Amino acid sequence: MLKRGFDILASAAALLVLSPMLVAMAVWIRLDSSGPIFFRQRRIGKDRQVFRVLKFRTMIERDPDSIDQYAEGVITTGDDPRITRSGRFLRKTSIDELPQLWNMLVGDMSVVGPRPILPEQLEVVPDEFLSRFDVRPGLTGLAQVRGRRSLGWLEQLAADAEYARACGFIYDMGLILRTVHVVATGKGIYGGEGQNWREYREELRAKGKPKP
């Protein structure tokens, strides 16, 4: 109850205080490229329930439900042609994630928790890491302060499961403070050398293994 109460108060206060900046970013996105301001995508949340995550659009206009996630290339630099001019700034500062304050307010997400994964990624979550779905997904979490996208897929899942075992109000406050430093340095914005989920899936398929 304490965690949920904090989520409601924090998200409502942040939306109110940040509303001028959010409006400015929305105008910039609209003027910078054609397409909607927001990017809504199906994600897996607590208890493996599907919800629509909300983000500022940082890429050229595409229908989220038509994207072939298995064939989608990993974004490794800010020069990727799929990223818009405004999108490079939004990604670097993590402002693109701020619309998820609404997801937090309505209860789909929490301030701190594992990042919500794609439905396609669910098939490559090993059983020992399924505990990550015991808690609400978060705007930030243990995997984010350890390296964000620079971590390999299994490293991210291990951090998520570790968080699910240790989460608590004081623990969350510590992760929030560490997140400020990570965002300020821009660490882990793009994919690193670790094995991503698509590569892990292909490795399993090559070994003749379905879901791990």
TORKOL-4160 file (C-alpha; in steps of 0.2 Angstrom, whole numbers, padded with zeros to 4 digits, m for minus):
212
<pt num="1" X="0000" Y="0000" Z="0000"/>
<pt num="2" X="0014" Y="0012" Z="0004"/>
<pt num="3" X="0022" Y="0008" Z="m0013"/>
<pt num="4" X="0006" Y="0011" Z="m0022"/>
<pt num="5" X="0002" Y="0027" Z="m0013"/>
<pt num="6" X="0019" Y="0034" Z="m0017"/>
<pt num="7" X="0017" Y="0029" Z="m0035"/>
<pt num="8" X="0000" Y="0039" Z="m0036"/>
<pt num="9" X="0007" Y="0054" Z="m0027"/>
<pt num="10" X="0024" Y="0055" Z="m0036"/>
<pt num="11" X="0016" Y="0052" Z="m0054"/>
<pt num="12" X="0002" Y="0065" Z="m0050"/>
<pt num="13" X="0014" Y="0078" Z="m0044"/>
<pt num="14" X="0027" Y="0075" Z="m0058"/>
<pt num="15" X="0013" Y="0077" Z="m0071"/>
<pt num="16" X="0008" Y="0093" Z="m0064"/>
<pt num="17" X="0025" Y="0100" Z="m0061"/>
<pt num="18" X="0032" Y="0094" Z="m0078"/>
<pt num="19" X="0017" Y="0098" Z="m0088"/>
<pt num="20" X="0024" Y="0114" Z="m0097"/>
<pt num="21" X="0040" Y="0104" Z="m0102"/>
<pt num="22" X="0029" Y="0090" Z="m0108"/>
<pt num="23" X="0018" Y="0101" Z="m0118"/>
<pt num="24" X="0034" Y="0109" Z="m0126"/>
<pt num="25" X="0041" Y="0092" Z="m0130"/>
<pt num="26" X="0024" Y="0087" Z="m0138"/>
<pt num="27" X="0025" Y="0103" Z="m0149"/>
<pt num="28" X="0043" Y="0099" Z="m0154"/>
<pt num="29" X="0039" Y="0082" Z="m0159"/>
<pt num="30" X="0024" Y="0088" Z="m0170"/>
<pt num="31" X="0034" Y="0101" Z="m0179"/>
<pt num="32" X="0050" Y="0090" Z="m0181"/>
<pt num="33" X="0042" Y="0075" Z="m0190"/>
<pt num="34" X="0025" Y="0068" Z="m0197"/>
<pt num="35" X="0016" Y="0056" Z="m0186"/>
<pt num="36" X="0008" Y="0055" Z="m0169"/>
<pt num="37" X="0016" Y="0063" Z="m0153"/>
<pt num="38" X="0014" Y="0047" Z="m0143"/>
<pt num="39" X="0020" Y="0030" Z="m0146"/>
<pt num="40" X="0008" Y="0017" Z="m0138"/>
<pt num="41" X="0014" Y="m0001" Z="m0138"/>
<pt num="42" X="0008" Y="m0018" Z="m0130"/>
<pt num="43" X="0019" Y="m0023" Z="m0116"/>
<pt num="44" X="0018" Y="m0037" Z="m0102"/>
<pt num="45" X="0016" Y="m0031" Z="m0085"/>
<pt num="46" X="0012" Y="m0038" Z="m0068"/>
<pt num="47" X="0006" Y="m0056" Z="m0068"/>
<pt num="48" X="0010" Y="m0056" Z="m0086"/>
<pt num="49" X="m0005" Y="m0045" Z="m0090"/>
<pt num="50" X="m0005" Y="m0035" Z="m0107"/>
<pt num="51" X="m0006" Y="m0016" Z="m0106"/>
<pt num="52" X="m0002" Y="m0001" Z="m0118"/>
<pt num="53" X="0014" Y="0008" Z="m0113"/>
<pt num="54" X="0015" Y="0026" Z="m0117"/>
<pt num="55" X="0030" Y="0035" Z="m0123"/>
<pt num="56" X="0035" Y="0051" Z="m0133"/>
<pt num="57" X="0038" Y="0045" Z="m0151"/>
<pt num="58" X="0056" Y="0046" Z="m0155"/>
<pt num="59" X="0056" Y="0037" Z="m0172"/>
<pt num="60" X="0049" Y="0039" Z="m0189"/>
<pt num="61" X="0030" Y="0036" Z="m0190"/>
<pt num="62" X="0026" Y="0017" Z="m0189"/>
<pt num="63" X="0011" Y="0007" Z="m0183"/>
<pt num="64" X="0017" Y="m0001" Z="m0167"/>
<pt num="65" X="0007" Y="m0017" Z="m0170"/>
<pt num="66" X="0014" Y="m0019" Z="m0188"/>
<pt num="67" X="0032" Y="m0020" Z="m0182"/>
<pt num="68" X="0040" Y="m0037" Z="m0184"/>
<pt num="69" X="0050" Y="m0037" Z="m0167"/>
<pt num="70" X="0059" Y="m0053" Z="m0172"/>
<pt num="71" X="0067" Y="m0044" Z="m0187"/>
<pt num="72" X="0068" Y="m0027" Z="m0180"/>
<pt num="73" X="0087" Y="m0021" Z="m0179"/>
<pt num="74" X="0094" Y="m0016" Z="m0163"/>
<pt num="75" X="0097" Y="0003" Z="m0161"/>
<pt num="76" X="0116" Y="0005" Z="m0156"/>
<pt num="77" X="0119" Y="0023" Z="m0160"/>
<pt num="78" X="0110" Y="0040" Z="m0160"/>
<pt num="79" X="0113" Y="0041" Z="m0179"/>
<pt num="80" X="0101" Y="0027" Z="m0183"/>
<pt num="81" X="0090" Y="0033" Z="m0197"/>
<pt num="82" X="0074" Y="0027" Z="m0189"/>
<pt num="83" X="0077" Y="0040" Z="m0175"/>
<pt num="84" X="0071" Y="0058" Z="m0177"/>
<pt num="85" X="0080" Y="0074" Z="m0173"/>
<pt num="86" X="0069" Y="0077" Z="m0158"/>
<pt num="87" X="0070" Y="0058" Z="m0154"/>
<pt num="88" X="0089" Y="0059" Z="m0151"/>
<pt num="89" X="0087" Y="0072" Z="m0138"/>
<pt num="90" X="0072" Y="0063" Z="m0130"/>
<pt num="91" X="0081" Y="0047" Z="m0129"/>
<pt num="92" X="0098" Y="0054" Z="m0122"/>
<pt num="93" X="0088" Y="0063" Z="m0108"/>
<pt num="94" X="0076" Y="0049" Z="m0105"/>
<pt num="95" X="0062" Y="0062" Z="m0107"/>
<pt num="96" X="0054" Y="0050" Z="m0120"/>
<pt num="97" X="0049" Y="0039" Z="m0105"/>
<pt num="98" X="0040" Y="0053" Z="m0095"/>
<pt num="99" X="0023" Y="0049" Z="m0102"/>
<pt num="100" X="0023" Y="0033" Z="m0093"/>
<pt num="101" X="0019" Y="0044" Z="m0078"/>
<pt num="102" X="0001" Y="0041" Z="m0084"/>
<pt num="103" X="0004" Y="0022" Z="m0084"/>
<pt num="104" X="0010" Y="0024" Z="m0066"/>
<pt num="105" X="m0005" Y="0035" Z="m0061"/>
<pt num="106" X="m0018" Y="0022" Z="m0067"/>
<pt num="107" X="m0009" Y="0007" Z="m0060"/>
<pt num="108" X="m0001" Y="m0001" Z="m0075"/>
<pt num="109" X="0017" Y="0003" Z="m0069"/>
<pt num="110" X="0026" Y="0009" Z="m0054"/>
<pt num="111" X="0040" Y="0022" Z="m0051"/>
<pt num="112" X="0053" Y="0007" Z="m0048"/>
<pt num="113" X="0052" Y="m0010" Z="m0055"/>
<pt num="114" X="0057" Y="m0021" Z="m0070"/>
<pt num="115" X="0055" Y="m0013" Z="m0087"/>
<pt num="116" X="0040" Y="m0019" Z="m0096"/>
<pt num="117" X="0044" Y="m0031" Z="m0110"/>
<pt num="118" X="0037" Y="m0035" Z="m0127"/>
<pt num="119" X="0024" Y="m0049" Z="m0129"/>
<pt num="120" X="0037" Y="m0057" Z="m0141"/>
<pt num="121" X="0050" Y="m0057" Z="m0127"/>
<pt num="122" X="0040" Y="m0067" Z="m0115"/>
<pt num="123" X="0044" Y="m0083" Z="m0124"/>
<pt num="124" X="0063" Y="m0081" Z="m0120"/>
<pt num="125" X="0061" Y="m0078" Z="m0101"/>
<pt num="126" X="0069" Y="m0093" Z="m0092"/>
<pt num="127" X="0058" Y="m0100" Z="m0078"/>
<pt num="128" X="0070" Y="m0095" Z="m0065"/>
<pt num="129" X="0067" Y="m0076" Z="m0070"/>
<pt num="130" X="0048" Y="m0077" Z="m0070"/>
<pt num="131" X="0047" Y="m0069" Z="m0053"/>
<pt num="132" X="0050" Y="m0052" Z="m0062"/>
<pt num="133" X="0031" Y="m0053" Z="m0066"/>
<pt num="134" X="0027" Y="m0053" Z="m0047"/>
<pt num="135" X="0029" Y="m0034" Z="m0046"/>
<pt num="136" X="0023" Y="m0020" Z="m0057"/>
<pt num="137" X="0035" Y="m0014" Z="m0071"/>
<pt num="138" X="0043" Y="0002" Z="m0067"/>
<pt num="139" X="0050" Y="0018" Z="m0075"/>
<pt num="140" X="0067" Y="0014" Z="m0068"/>
<pt num="141" X="0074" Y="m0002" Z="m0059"/>
<pt num="142" X="0089" Y="m0012" Z="m0054"/>
<pt num="143" X="0093" Y="m0016" Z="m0072"/>
<pt num="144" X="0093" Y="0002" Z="m0077"/>
<pt num="145" X="0105" Y="0008" Z="m0064"/>
<pt num="146" X="0117" Y="m0006" Z="m0068"/>
<pt num="147" X="0118" Y="m0002" Z="m0087"/>
<pt num="148" X="0101" Y="m0001" Z="m0095"/>
<pt num="149" X="0102" Y="m0007" Z="m0113"/>
<pt num="150" X="0121" Y="m0010" Z="m0112"/>
<pt num="151" X="0117" Y="m0026" Z="m0102"/>
<pt num="152" X="0114" Y="m0043" Z="m0110"/>
<pt num="153" X="0096" Y="m0050" Z="m0110"/>
<pt num="154" X="0099" Y="m0063" Z="m0097"/>
<pt num="155" X="0109" Y="m0050" Z="m0086"/>
<pt num="156" X="0093" Y="m0039" Z="m0087"/>
<pt num="157" X="0082" Y="m0053" Z="m0082"/>
<pt num="158" X="0093" Y="m0058" Z="m0067"/>
<pt num="159" X="0093" Y="m0040" Z="m0061"/>
<pt num="160" X="0074" Y="m0039" Z="m0063"/>
<pt num="161" X="0072" Y="m0056" Z="m0053"/>
<pt num="162" X="0084" Y="m0049" Z="m0040"/>
<pt num="163" X="0073" Y="m0033" Z="m0038"/>
<pt num="164" X="0057" Y="m0043" Z="m0036"/>
<pt num="165" X="0065" Y="m0052" Z="m0021"/>
<pt num="166" X="0072" Y="m0037" Z="m0013"/>
<pt num="167" X="0060" Y="m0023" Z="m0017"/>
<pt num="168" X="0054" Y="m0012" Z="m0003"/>
<pt num="169" X="0050" Y="0007" Z="m0001"/>
<pt num="170" X="0068" Y="0011" Z="0006"/>
<pt num="171" X="0076" Y="0000" Z="m0007"/>
<pt num="172" X="0066" Y="0009" Z="m0021"/>
<pt num="173" X="0071" Y="0026" Z="m0014"/>
<pt num="174" X="0090" Y="0021" Z="m0016"/>
<pt num="175" X="0087" Y="0016" Z="m0034"/>
<pt num="176" X="0078" Y="0032" Z="m0038"/>
<pt num="177" X="0093" Y="0042" Z="m0032"/>
<pt num="178" X="0105" Y="0031" Z="m0042"/>
<pt num="179" X="0094" Y="0033" Z="m0058"/>
<pt num="180" X="0097" Y="0052" Z="m0057"/>
<pt num="181" X="0116" Y="0049" Z="m0059"/>
<pt num="182" X="0113" Y="0037" Z="m0073"/>
<pt num="183" X="0102" Y="0048" Z="m0083"/>
<pt num="184" X="0114" Y="0063" Z="m0080"/>
<pt num="185" X="0128" Y="0053" Z="m0088"/>
<pt num="186" X="0118" Y="0045" Z="m0102"/>
<pt num="187" X="0125" Y="0028" Z="m0098"/>
<pt num="188" X="0117" Y="0013" Z="m0107"/>
<pt num="189" X="0105" Y="0023" Z="m0119"/>
<pt num="190" X="0109" Y="0011" Z="m0133"/>
<pt num="191" X="0112" Y="m0008" Z="m0135"/>
<pt num="192" X="0129" Y="m0014" Z="m0129"/>
<pt num="193" X="0140" Y="m0029" Z="m0133"/>
<pt num="194" X="0129" Y="m0041" Z="m0122"/>
<pt num="195" X="0118" Y="m0054" Z="m0131"/>
<pt num="196" X="0101" Y="m0046" Z="m0134"/>
<pt num="197" X="0084" Y="m0056" Z="m0133"/>
<pt num="198" X="0083" Y="m0059" Z="m0152"/>
<pt num="199" X="0101" Y="m0067" Z="m0152"/>
<pt num="200" X="0096" Y="m0077" Z="m0137"/>
<pt num="201" X="0081" Y="m0083" Z="m0146"/>
<pt num="202" X="0090" Y="m0088" Z="m0161"/>
<pt num="203" X="0103" Y="m0097" Z="m0151"/>
<pt num="204" X="0089" Y="m0107" Z="m0143"/>
<pt num="205" X="0081" Y="m0111" Z="m0160"/>
<pt num="206" X="0098" Y="m0117" Z="m0167"/>
<pt num="207" X="0099" Y="m0129" Z="m0152"/>
<pt num="208" X="0082" Y="m0135" Z="m0156"/>
<pt num="209" X="0075" Y="m0128" Z="m0139"/>
<pt num="210" X="0059" Y="m0119" Z="m0138"/>
<pt num="211" X="0055" Y="m0108" Z="m0123"/>
<pt num="212" X="0069" Y="m0110" Z="m0110"/>
